[in-house]
């Protein structure tokens, strides 16, 4: 598909354009498979597929016996919009999250193979934007676990502006509900509005201050879903909301949610995942990131390997109509990934047991 003699910038541009031209929102990743397989063949990879669900497959590419694994996700959030170039800036769904990560990792592999022909692997997984289904399936794949068991490190691609992520905040998702008393809207004093109870409860929580962790950043929460009432001319007797907390060690906001709960209200835990600390390599810029990822799940694929998270692009643009990536940022990310890869490939095997500085 692409000539080996092409300049790296031209190759990056063509790969990124080809990937972003395909709609691969979560559940539709299969449409991306022909482009991915063709590009990996151009890189001389041995490719294996894992069917995760009907029409959805993870992709593993290896070059010899892997010592280093690059990985990121194949899916994007909706809605899809096609690539549009303005000079060397690409605006497209997936430009930085995460098709730009795919291209940056492939180019890093390409560079590293010019010095070391074997010892590398790349994994693309489905479903990161929804339920980490692909990462969970890959981590449970016995043959892939065996094949990758010699890896010293896993490098997960997400838009971090090419800084190493120091850690990933935990996740706690709650369903909260209030029950009031129905009444005619002309005499609201005869009832008790469950919606007002819910809003006042969460307004009180908004006034609470969270803690800020030097590795993970601040604890925050989002009121993402709300449902209540049956008619505009009736006082609502029921209301519920879904809350998403990004938690840090020593955080206090989930506890305050419970402590501020009004009489008769309920709090149900839907999901909880602890905060995860990532490996930080000496000599590389690092800092906290505000988002979650597949990284904690993918760490189970190679127990004992260092887990890093890094990639070009800004999370401020991801998931927005303005999602974009500058070609210069992508190539700068390749530089960093190549340096990280060379660092781990040059380190002694004992590193896996002892851990890296963090």
ZAMARGU-4260 file (C-alpha; in steps of 0.2 Angstrom, whole numbers, plus 5000, padded with zeros to 4 digits):
<rodrens>
0) 5000/5000/5000 | 5014/5012/5005 | 5032/5012/4998 | 5045/5009/5011 | 5055/5023/5002
5) 5043/5036/5007 | 5048/5050/5019 | 5042/5047/5037 | 5031/5063/5036 | 5023/5057/5020
10) 5020/5040/5027 | 5013/5046/5043 | 5001/5057/5034 | 4995/5043/5023 | 4993/5031/5037
15) 4984/5043/5048 | 4972/5048/5033 | 4969/5030/5029 | 4964/5026/5047 | 4953/5041/5050
20) 4944/5039/5033 | 4936/5023/5041 | 4922/5024/5053 | 4927/5013/5068 | 4916/5019/5082
25) 4914/5006/5096 | 4906/4991/5089 | 4911/4995/5071 | 4930/4992/5073 | 4930/4978/5060
30) 4929/4991/5046 | 4946/4996/5051 | 4954/4979/5050 | 4959/4979/5031 | 4969/4995/5033
35) 4977/4989/5049 | 4982/4972/5042 | 4989/4980/5026 | 5000/4993/5035 | 5006/4979/5047
40) 5011/4969/5032 | 5021/4983/5025 | 5030/4983/5042 | 5034/4965/5040 | 5024/4959/5055
45) 5017/4942/5059 | 4999/4946/5063 | 4986/4936/5073 | 4968/4940/5077 | 4957/4937/5092
50) 4938/4937/5090 | 4931/4947/5105 | 4913/4948/5099 | 4904/4945/5083 | 4912/4956/5070
55) 4925/4963/5082 | 4943/4958/5083 | 4959/4962/5092 | 4975/4963/5082 | 4992/4957/5088
60) 5007/4960/5077 | 5024/4953/5082 | 5042/4954/5076 | 5052/4940/5083 | 5051/4936/5102
65) 5044/4952/5109 | 5053/4962/5123 | 5042/4977/5121 | 5024/4979/5118 | 5016/4995/5111
70) 4997/4995/5112 | 4982/5006/5109 | 4963/5005/5104 | 4955/5003/5088 | 4938/5011/5092
75) 4933/5029/5093 | 4918/5038/5101 | 4904/5044/5090 | 4899/5053/5080 | 4911/5050/5066
80) 4917/5064/5055 | 4929/5061/5040 | 4947/5068/5039 | 4950/5086/5034 | 4968/5092/5032
85) 4973/5111/5034 | 4991/5111/5030 | 4999/5098/5041 | 4984/5098/5054 | 4972/5084/5053
90) 4954/5087/5060 | 4945/5070/5061 | 4937/5058/5073 | 4951/5048/5080 | 4965/5060/5075
95) 4973/5059/5092 | 4961/5046/5101 | 4968/5035/5096 | 4972/5033/5077 | 4986/5045/5079
100) 4993/5034/5093 | 4992/5019/5081 | 5003/5029/5068 | 5015/5035/5081 | 5018/5018/5088
105) 5020/5010/5070 | 5033/5023/5066 | 5042/5020/5082 | 5042/5001/5078 | 5048/5005/5060
110) 5063/5016/5067 | 5067/5003/5081 | 5068/4989/5068 | 5081/4998/5058 | 5093/4995/5073
115) 5085/4979/5080 | 5075/4968/5068 | 5066/4958/5082 | 5059/4960/5099 | 5044/4971/5097
120) 5025/4969/5097 | 5010/4979/5094 | 4992/4976/5100 | 4976/4985/5094 | 4961/4982/5105
125) 4942/4985/5103 | 4930/4993/5115 | 4941/5005/5125 | 4929/5019/5124 | 4915/5009/5131
130) 4919/4994/5142 | 4937/4988/5139 | 4930/4972/5132 | 4945/4970/5120 | 4958/4973/5133
135) 4950/4961/5145 | 4949/4948/5131 | 4967/4950/5127 | 4973/4949/5145 | 4964/4932/5146
140) 4971/4925/5130 | 4983/4911/5135 | 4993/4910/5119 | 4995/4929/5118 | 5000/4929/5137
145) 5013/4916/5133 | 5019/4924/5117 | 5022/4941/5126 | 5028/4934/5143 | 5046/4940/5139
150) 5041/4959/5137 | 5049/4971/5149 | 5037/4985/5146 | 5020/4989/5139 | 5018/5006/5132
155) 4999/5011/5131 | 4995/5025/5118 | 4984/5039/5124 | 4985/5058/5120 | 4996/5064/5134
160) 5005/5078/5124 | 5020/5065/5123 | 5022/5066/5142 | 5023/5050/5152 | 5007/5048/5163
165) 5012/5046/5181 | 4996/5038/5186 | 4977/5035/5182 | 4964/5040/5194 | 4952/5027/5200
170) 4934/5026/5194 | 4918/5025/5204 | 4901/5026/5196 | 4885/5027/5207 | 4866/5027/5204
175) 4858/5039/5216 | 4839/5040/5219 | 4827/5050/5228 | 4809/5047/5232 | 4796/5061/5235
180) 4777/5062/5235 | 4767/5066/5219 | 4755/5080/5219 | 4746/5092/5206 | 4758/5105/5200
185) 4745/5119/5205 | 4747/5114/5223 | 4766/5109/5224 | 4766/5111/5243 | 4755/5096/5244
190) 4769/5085/5237 | 4787/5083/5238 | 4798/5084/5223 | 4811/5070/5221 | 4820/5081/5207
195) 4822/5095/5219 | 4828/5083/5233 | 4841/5076/5220 | 4847/5093/5214 | 4849/5100/5231
200) 4859/5085/5237 | 4871/5086/5222 | 4872/5105/5224 | 4878/5102/5242 | 4891/5090/5235
205) 4897/5103/5222 | 4901/5115/5236 | 4913/5101/5244 | 4932/5102/5240 | 4941/5087/5235
210) 4959/5083/5237 | 4973/5084/5225 | 4986/5070/5223 | 5004/5074/5216 | 5004/5058/5206
215) 4985/5057/5200 | 4979/5075/5201 | 4963/5081/5208 | 4948/5070/5213 | 4933/5076/5202
220) 4915/5070/5198 | 4903/5072/5185 | 4883/5072/5185 | 4881/5063/5168 | 4863/5056/5168
225) 4847/5062/5176 | 4829/5055/5175 | 4814/5060/5185 | 4795/5064/5184 | 4781/5058/5173
230) 4772/5074/5167 | 4776/5093/5167 | 4760/5096/5177 | 4764/5084/5191 | 4776/5085/5206
235) 4789/5071/5203 | 4789/5057/5215 | 4805/5049/5209 | 4822/5055/5202 | 4838/5047/5199
240) 4855/5052/5193 | 4872/5043/5188 | 4888/5050/5195 | 4905/5047/5189 | 4919/5050/5202
245) 4938/5050/5197 | 4946/5045/5213 | 4963/5047/5221 | 4971/5040/5237 | 4964/5048/5252
250) 4950/5056/5242 | 4934/5062/5251 | 4920/5065/5239 | 4912/5048/5238 | 4911/5048/5257
255) 4903/5065/5257 | 4890/5059/5244 | 4884/5047/5257 | 4885/5059/5271 | 4875/5072/5263
260) 4861/5060/5257 | 4844/5066/5261 | 4831/5055/5271 | 4825/5040/5260 | 4838/5043/5246
265) 4848/5028/5240 | 4866/5026/5234 | 4870/5011/5223 | 4888/5007/5217 | 4889/5002/5199
270) 4908/5001/5196 | 4923/5004/5206 | 4941/5003/5200 | 4956/5008/5210 | 4969/5022/5205
275) 4984/5015/5196 | 5002/5021/5196 | 5012/5020/5180 | 5030/5018/5177 | 5040/5034/5174
280) 5057/5033/5165 | 5071/5044/5171 | 5075/5058/5159 | 5057/5059/5152 | 5044/5073/5156
285) 5029/5066/5166 | 5013/5072/5175 | 4996/5066/5179 | 4982/5064/5166 | 4963/5067/5169
290) 4956/5052/5160 | 4955/5033/5162 | 4961/5020/5149 | 4964/5001/5146 | 4981/5002/5154
295) 4976/4994/5171 | 4967/4979/5162 | 4981/4977/5149 | 4994/4976/5163 | 4987/4959/5167
300) 4993/4953/5150 | 5011/4953/5155 | 5012/4952/5174 | 5028/4961/5181 | 5031/4971/5165
305) 5032/4990/5167 | 5017/4999/5162 | 5018/5016/5153 | 5006/5028/5146 | 5011/5041/5133
310) 5006/5047/5116 | 5005/5063/5105 | 4990/5074/5105 | 4979/5083/5118 | 4965/5075/5128
315) 4957/5093/5128 | 4953/5089/5109 | 4948/5071/5111 | 4930/5067/5110 | 4926/5084/5103
320) 4920/5091/5086 | 4937/5099/5086 | 4948/5083/5088 | 4964/5086/5078 | 4982/5082/5077
325) 4997/5092/5070 | 5009/5081/5060 | 5023/5089/5069 | 5016/5084/5086 | 5014/5066/5079
330) 5032/5065/5074 | 5038/5072/5090 | 5028/5058/5099 | 5037/5046/5088 | 5054/5053/5094
335) 5049/5050/5112 | 5042/5033/5109 | 5058/5028/5100 | 5068/5034/5115 | 5057/5024/5127
340) 5058/5009/5116 | 5077/5010/5115 | 5079/5013/5134 | 5069/4997/5138 | 5077/4986/5125
345) 5094/4991/5131 | 5090/4988/5150 | 5095/4972/5158 | 5082/4958/5161 | 5082/4961/5180
350) 5072/4977/5177 | 5056/4967/5175 | 5058/4960/5193 | 5065/4975/5201 | 5054/4988/5193
355) 5058/5004/5186 | 5060/5021/5195 | 5043/5030/5197
</rodrens>
